Amino acid sequence: MQGKTETADFTEDAAVVLGCGVKGTKLTVNLKQRLDKVCEYYEENPNCIICVTGGRGPQEDIAEGEAMGNYLEEQGIPSEKIIRETQTSSTEENFAFSKTLLDDYFENKEYSVVYITNDFHSYRAGLYAGETSFYEVHSFSAPSSIRSLLPNYMREVLAVVEKWVFG
């Protein structure tokens, strides 16, 4: 799974959408791309549960998970299909907290997950997803805007090196 960006088979039980920043209450471009990707996924697999994950940062008027859930509802996804996680502040926490919520939802039965993030973030997200002890994990990546490629890939390289060095 590591290093692959498209392993979803559209039969996964749950989709975990990683947060990516809100400015005030407005979605950032990268976050909107992730949410549009989960809408695309949901069209192919309307049986899945969607867990949106992300807390509230210093320049955010609303938690990322809340803003994400609101956007998905505006796109026609029923609220009962959305689990909102609103406490996390890192990719590692996104997976850990989502797993707790999904374990409760699925009553600790085995379930498969697809994580959705931007392509630049998919490798590192896969490292954390693999450590979370989900039963089965797949990925489905959203594209990145041209303007954000260089800064995002530079940030990710540093984050991956930090993960390799410090665990």
N, C-alpha and C positions, 0 to 999 in steps of 0.2 A: 504494500500500500504506500509506503513512504516514497515520495518523489513523484508519484502519479497524481495527476490533477483531475482525472475523469474516470472514476471507478463505479459510479452509481449505476444500479441496474433497475431503478424505479420500482423496486418491491420493498424498499426499506420501511420499517415500521415508524421511524421518526426522522425528522430533519432538524439538525441543530444549526441555527444561523448565528454566526459570531458577530458581536457588536463591533462598531467601527466609528463611533463618534457622532454626536449630534451638536449642532451649533444653535444654542437656544433651544428651540423645539424643532428645528429644521434638520432633515437628514443630510448627511454629507454625501457627496457623489459616490464614493466607494460603498457606503452603507446602502444607498438606494440600489446600486448595481447588485449587491448581495440579495436584497429583498426581491428585486425583479427576477433574479435567478431562482429563488425559492418559489415564486409564483409559477415560473416555467416548470419547475419540478412538480409542483402540486397539480398542475394540469395533467401530467402524466401519471401521478400517483395520489389521487384525492383521498386515499385511505390513510395516509400518513398523518401523524401528529407533528406539529411544528413547534419547536422550542426556540424562542428568540432570547438572546442572552446578552446582557450588558447593563452595568450600573450607571450611575449618574456622576459624571466628572465635573470639574470645577467650572467649566464654561457651558454646562448643559443645564437647561431649565427642566428637563425631564430625563428619566433614566432611558438609556438606549433601548432596553427591552420593552419598555412601555411605548416609546415612539415607533419601534419596529412592529409591535403588535397592532398599533393603531393603523399604520400604513397597510399592513396585510388585510385588515378588516375593510379598509377603504377599497382594496382591490378585489373584494368579494370573498375572501376566505372566512369561513364562519368562526366566530370567537371560540366556540367549543373545540376547535381544532388547534388552537394556539395556547401554548404554555409560555408565560412571561417570567423570565428570570431577570431580576432588576438589581442585584447586589454585587455583581462581579466587577473586577477592575483589570483583569488580564486574561489572555488566551487560556492559560492553565486553569484559572478559576472558571472561565466560561464552560469548559468541559466538565470539571469536577461538580460544579453546582447543577449543571444541566443533567448530569448523570443521576444525581440525587433526586431531582424532580421527575425524571423519566422512570427511574426505578420505582418510585411511588406510583406513578401513573400506570405502569405495566405490572404493578404488584410483584416486583422482583423476578418476573419471568424473563427468559431470554428474548431479546429484541435486537433488531438491526438498526443502525443509524447511518445517515448520510450527513456529513458536515458541509456547510456552504459558507464559503469565504471568497475573497478575491484571489486571482491566480498568483499574485505576488506573495500571498500569505499562506498558500495551500501546503507547502512543504512543512513549515514550522507547525502549522495547525495539525498536520498529520502526525508529527512527533508527539504532540500533547495528546491527541486523540488515542494514539496507540498506548499511551501510559495510563489511560483512564479506565481500562478494563471493561470497555463495552464488549458485548458478545461478538458483534460484527460491525466493522466500520468501513464506510465508503466515502468518497469525496465527489463534489460537484462544484466546479469553480466558476465564479463570475469574472468577466473581463475587467480590466482596469483602464481608466482613461489615460490617454497618451500623456497628459500633463502630470499625472501622478506617478508614472512609471519609475523615473529615476529616483525621486526621494523615497518612494515606498520600497523599492528593491534595495537601496542603500541601507535603509533602516532594518529591513529583514535580514540582510547579510550580517549586520552587527548582532541582531537578536539571535540568529542561528549560531554564530560563533560563541556568543555568551552561553547559550544552552549547551553546546558541545563542551565548553570549558568548565562551566559551573554546574551543569546538570539541571 
